[in-house]
């Protein structure tokens, strides 16, 4: 990138340049000159002189906060910006030496320091007083720089600060704060309280400087495309720890089979775009020219244009430029056409003819955007027939997860969608003069158990590149707002200025850079995990800005790529993916509100892929298709496999010690499943989108989850009557100490309760309620009708024996409260207008009465239990029905198998506990049976059906 000006260059002010300066300009520059000498130790100021300089800076800060005219005057003085940068640079060099032990060089990019924490801690405590004073001064200077960008015409101070590369000092300040605070956070605190207090105070001051630096950067890039691109270039491509010596492949880390952009190509092309786009505003150019003319002849030679130096164009007048920036008028711009000449040897001329920011980036985006973007069919590429086999594969993989010495090849996870049409690929690429790419297959899965060097990067552990990547681990929600606003300002379309002369949207371009680079993906991951760590709700500013960032990614058709980039091989759904899905759910909730026409199918006459992707409905349909494909091919099989392994432990077929995962993994899996089900409920609740789930036969996966829960998790009885509670002992039932003789020591205290249940007893609490809510939404009649239920969904439930699984949800389960009421609602819509469903229930009871002997009811109970074999359902099910004195045609609850010792007694106790609720349910079901005309009476009892009106 461009070299920075030398110290001697910036120190050559003509004498007459100060004649018309105001008092604020003169005294502020004088204070800055003194501060630079102080922090460069040439010489160090005494306490009185330093106090006077500090007072001037504090007064100037107060004036820039209060008086607009002071901001206007100072912001248009190039010498103020030059000396402000010099003072800030000297202060940062001094702070690096006193806090990290390595003195950085002025105007030279600093790397992240690899220094052990004890050394840093000792150095900070030793230099506590000068560090505190320097950090307070740096914060004030950065505050002033931030305020100077808030003027009537902010483009002028933005250009002037860019002309002298003040943004470099902002990057250096961020790097300093990350170096110091990350060491302090990760290291052990000193033992004595005084040292801990000093270290904490220095850490808090660094956080303040970091926040102010981010605010200054935000003001610097606001409504300025060149500055946005330069900032993006510095923090994502030229980050201090970015790899500047790429290997033979010269690429960033690839995501699955999508080749990442070549590092050097991307770097050179964006750098050339910055050179072509360096035109300043007329006012800023005049100020720079005035300063240039005031220099001595010897100094002017140092300002002459050099082709590799972006800075020279900002300083020097147009007649000295050897490469002319793009200055075409709007009329001429309409004639510009992007063309790529692969045989051109001059890279700058090649990029200028292309016109867009980066040909390398466009090639990457063509492969990384929505999978199979040339096939606009929304047919689900994976059928329900593949799910059982996939569950078996996942179960086998889980059991071999830690047993295998080496990773074994796994069969294909899911059916692949059809390939893209090759002629469409060539046509789309040639729109921008690109060479046709080889056709790529899209597989939404990845080898979830592939061994990697670092598989914990979704939690913010391990090495992560990027100047801004550590910021979410340092700041709290109030402090970090500027970072989110910067990312939003750089990539959200509504914050941009429209297309360029070559009809390129620069907001979209920067959004693609965010996901194309390692630094950008790391930053995005940490911003998502930040929401989870701080538990931010939808009303918080951080969540709202993050939703806009996800909206920008959706506008670029990169949600599938972002999902894969956030994967973690050890998780079914990584924490970052869970938060991304939460933001996508919010996006879906607001996409069709207020209601509008929805047409997710592309115009067959349109061959331009970019025009098709500009249609929001098409992107929504494709994203839903992709996400549900993952649900079918990965999420459900993995979760059901875990539940079935739990069932093996329940049946004593597997040693609990051999259970393959721990509670931590199960909690993450459950969090992801809960969010996925919330997403599906949101989709099912939106009428235009509901049909997609019906077409995908989403009922099958939902019933698979219910079956897996019945197999793997024992129903929890009413609170206070849980089995397996240890009997009370005298030591736990009394607080009075027992006397003891001198010969017999007191008994040891009782062991502490277990921290958590064993992993094989993980309850998956609340999952059933979510599944039943989705089923109820899918079964609802069309809008504007009160009946009958959806016939397609009704037949799907019957086809997959869903009635038995629904009846299994009627027995009280403290892990899934209110399931009974939600089941009632599902059964209401299931039997409403569906004689087959009612016949199934009638046959269930009649077959039960004819072929099975009734068991003796519990004392005082009018119900009996019977074992029934249902066609299509393996094994026997236990059904509770009325006695012979009750009306015919009643149906009760499927109880499931009772296992363990004392089965009859525990069954009797549970029947007594649930008797009243069971009788109520039977009465409700009776109201839904078929009448003499063969039609259903959809009248529902006045009992409590649900705890939430949304289910109606």
PyMOL commands that set and color helices and strands:
alter all, ss='L'
color gray80, all
select helices_A, chain A and resi 7-10+15-18+23-39+47-66+68-75+78-100+117-126+128-147+154-163+166-186+193-221+225-237+263-276+282-293+297-303+310-315+318-320+330-333+347-354+359-368+384-399+422-430+457-459+471-473+481-491+493-495+506-516+518-534+541-555+559-565+575-591+609-613+616-650+656-658+663-685+687-695+698-712+730-733+759-761+767-779+791-799+802-808+819-831+835-851+903-926+949-951
alter helices_A, ss='H'
color red, helices_A
select strands_A, chain A and resi 863-868+877-882
alter strands_A, ss='S'
color yellow, strands_A
deselect
rebuild
show_as cartoon
